[in-house]
């Protein structure tokens, strides 16, 4: 719309109204000249309007006339009521016309007089202002009784235009003051064409709204079916979790259709009095109808149910007014019957979490050229961290506010993404973030290569499953399940920590003791909760001493056997369905249920370290900055057959003994501690000469 043309038309109409008000104050003999001037002004306005129509431009007052089937006199009544709000100086002219300084407002009687209506036309205007009349039902005007008076004649009510109508008449769009604390007016900047991975459900919503706006609203049609009353408005329910990107997708639909969005936090309606909520709902429907905007209710699950009286109000507004509404809900709930009649579509919404879409959300969430310029890094990050659209937007915001200099590097983005991934498994598991590397892991060459292969498999998962589309053919067992078996202290847990640290993942240590419950069915629930809480994209599940819970199923001889087998069955199903990394450690592999064998992708056996590995472990765990009496004889220490865990214990014991004796750590103290560890582990110790 041509803003300058609208503004000029508004100025012309105010000048016309000013002339009409001044004419009413003139003596009869002076009115002829005024009438000639008014007629010329009216002809000029009509000619300009006609020229604009030929150019394909529709002025706001013409749109009101078409949309609400109003008569020209009713349009003039709207202009008259809006005039003192557009130009407060006109209130003095109105007060002089009424010969009362307190009566500086517009009522129906003033309209009839100023417009020179005869008695019949006056009756018609009164009918339009009565309940059921066109102006009354349009909701464009409010009707207020004069101060301190009780009136029954509709022509004597003060006519107050809604604030958005006043703005609309001179080419502006703003929400009414009454809606500012519950709704937001949005101008979508994206369309569906700019989104990656648009779901079929959103396409259906787009198709519904396109048909509604082009067919029903565009031609001002009213629904009717064999005399039955059916809603003029349409509504759709959109189900999906909070933060799944529903709002972004809905705004993109509106952007594609060239429609603004009135977004409402429905939970705020429940905090209002019933009368206040009724007024807000009526106003929302009227503004969405007038401006052809999409009305979107977020957090609507408590508002649409039959138990909520507001649902009936929403249904009635949709019954009377021509607008489209979307209700965003977390779950499927039955709607109140009055509202259900207007709901023509129920659509589930699954969050789009493709790397391309999430990286776009990162870049679009904040206006930062430094962040948007790193799209390649964002795409790589989005492949590693499966964030919801809301989490991606929050991560982008965190990137910017956490750096005073505005610099956004890969490390900052990595931290921001990781910070959005909560872990809530209660006492069943502990989330840690190890800070170790392969330099801390001393293994036989072949064993270390197998551990490195696990890391590489995790890094290449997206390439294999998504880029190569292997997941389209193999649909189950896509997780990376590993079994680490070996004697205690041989590095199984440390290897899991190294893999997690190298990948930047958290390590979720499962607390077996709290999982197993004496009550029937509770163990399975606890296991299910852990797998549901775990984030496959950012954490590794570690079942230490897994043989205690992954034990072989037994023949059912008593009731306890049946429930024990149930635990294993549930675990088998959870492991196969889990798409992340799970590491099981055990030193009793023979006790593991054979059914786990085919679900193990990587099986790594950790042998006791040889002389070379033991020497390297001693040297690594005893750094040069530890005060020693002389050079430590690592070759001598390596002769004692210990695991890595036992070597660690020996070093700590020797250090405590050195501190107790107030002496420096030396080879003798280390050897003594090594012998103690060897005996404690049940090994025969031969003292080395």
HELIX and SHEET records of a PDB file:
HELIX    1   1 UNK A    3  UNK A   23  1                                  21    
HELIX    2   2 UNK A   28  UNK A   30  5                                   3    
HELIX    3   3 UNK A   31  UNK A   54  1                                  24    
HELIX    4   4 UNK A   60  UNK A   68  1                                   9    
HELIX    5   5 UNK A   72  UNK A   86  1                                  15    
HELIX    6   6 UNK A   90  UNK A   98  1                                   9    
HELIX    7   7 UNK A  108  UNK A  114  1                                   7    
HELIX    8   8 UNK A  119  UNK A  129  1                                  11    
HELIX    9   9 UNK A  134  UNK A  138  1                                   5    
HELIX   10  10 UNK A  154  UNK A  156  5                                   3    
HELIX   11  11 UNK A  163  UNK A  169  1                                   7    
HELIX   12  12 UNK A  177  UNK A  179  5                                   3    
HELIX   13  13 UNK A  192  UNK A  194  5                                   3    
HELIX   14  14 UNK A  200  UNK A  211  1                                  12    
HELIX   15  15 UNK A  212  UNK A  217  3                                   6    
HELIX   16  16 UNK A  246  UNK A  257  1                                  12    
HELIX   17  17 UNK A  266  UNK A  269  1                                   4    
HELIX   18  18 UNK A  274  UNK A  291  1                                  18    
HELIX   19  19 UNK A  309  UNK A  320  1                                  12    
HELIX   20  20 UNK A  337  UNK A  340  1                                   4    
HELIX   21  21 UNK A  355  UNK A  365  1                                  11    
HELIX   22  22 UNK A  369  UNK A  372  1                                   4    
HELIX   23  23 UNK A  375  UNK A  384  1                                  10    
HELIX   24  24 UNK A  389  UNK A  401  1                                  13    
HELIX   25  25 UNK A  410  UNK A  419  1                                  10    
HELIX   26  26 UNK A  426  UNK A  428  5                                   3    
HELIX   27  27 UNK A  438  UNK A  440  5                                   3    
HELIX   28  28 UNK A  445  UNK A  459  1                                  15    
HELIX   29  29 UNK A  461  UNK A  462  1                                   2    
HELIX   30  30 UNK A  463  UNK A  467  3                                   5    
HELIX   31  31 UNK A  470  UNK A  472  5                                   3    
HELIX   32  32 UNK A  492  UNK A  503  1                                  12    
HELIX   33  33 UNK A  512  UNK A  515  1                                   4    
HELIX   34  34 UNK A  522  UNK A  533  1                                  12    
HELIX   35  35 UNK A  546  UNK A  548  5                                   3    
HELIX   36  36 UNK A  559  UNK A  577  1                                  19    
HELIX   37  37 UNK A  589  UNK A  591  5                                   3    
HELIX   38  38 UNK A  594  UNK A  599  5                                   6    
HELIX   39  39 UNK A  611  UNK A  621  1                                  11    
HELIX   40  40 UNK A  634  UNK A  638  1                                   5    
HELIX   41  41 UNK A  644  UNK A  660  1                                  17    
HELIX   42  42 UNK A  667  UNK A  680  1                                  14    
SHEET    1   A 2 UNK A 141  UNK A 144  0                                        
SHEET    2   A 2 UNK A 158  UNK A 161 -1                                        
SHEET    1   B 6 UNK A 183  UNK A 186  0                                        
SHEET    2   B 6 UNK A 261  UNK A 265 -1                                        
SHEET    3   B 6 UNK A 294  UNK A 298  1                                        
SHEET    4   B 6 UNK A 324  UNK A 329  1                                        
SHEET    5   B 6 UNK A 234  UNK A 239  1                                        
SHEET    6   B 6 UNK A 343  UNK A 348  1                                        
SHEET    1   C 6 UNK A 429  UNK A 432  0                                        
SHEET    2   C 6 UNK A 506  UNK A 510 -1                                        
SHEET    3   C 6 UNK A 539  UNK A 543  1                                        
SHEET    4   C 6 UNK A 581  UNK A 586  1                                        
SHEET    5   C 6 UNK A 480  UNK A 486  1                                        
SHEET    6   C 6 UNK A 602  UNK A 606  1                                        
END                                                                             
